[in-house]
Amino acid sequence: MADAPRKAYPLRVDPALWAAVERSAAAELRSVNAQVECLLREALAERGVKLKQPTPRKRGRPPKEN
């Protein structure tokens, strides 16, 4: 089953805020995109908004076919 397509959204952000997100992402070994998604999920959870757990993305090489 293929992953559901992800929504692309252009975002204008204050440069200081973006720099802080970049530092936070680097500290947690995430991409900036993954960090923004994580921060949004945390903020929504804090407000009581319930979301389904994201489906883990498959990583690594596909198995060899014999």
N, C-alpha and C positions, 0 to 999 in steps of 0.2 A: 504494500500500500504506500503510495507516495505521500510525502508531507504536504499539508495544506499550504497554499501559497501565502507568503507573508506580505503584509500591507506595507508599501513604501509610502513615506510621508516626508515632504520637505519641512525642515524645522529651522526657524531663525532663533538663535540663542545668543545671549550676551556673551562676549568673548571670555570674560572672567568665569562665568558659570561653565562654559565649555571646557576651559582649562582645568577646572576643578573636577569635572566628570572624567576628563582624560587621565588625570592623576589617580583618581579613584579606580578607574578601570585598570590602569597599569599595576596598581597595588594588589588588585585581586586577580591579575592575570586573565583579564577579559578584554574583548574588543570594546570599543566605545559604544557600538550599537547594542551589544549584549548588556553592557552596564546600564544604558538608558532604559532598556526593557526591564532589567532587574529592579532599578529604582522606581519605575512606574508601578510594577507589581507590588513592591513593598509599600508604596504610598497608598495604593488602592486598598491593600489589605488593612492598613492602619485605619482607613476610613470605613472599614467594614464591608467593602465590596468583595464578593466571592467570585473567584475565577477558577476555571478548570486548570489543573496542573498541565503545563505544556508537555507535549509529547517529546521525549528526548530524541534528538537528531542522531541518526546513525553516523558513526565516525569510523575512519579507517578504510582500508581497501575492501572491496567486495570479495567474497570467497572465489577461489579459482574453480572454473568449470572443468570437469574431467572428461 
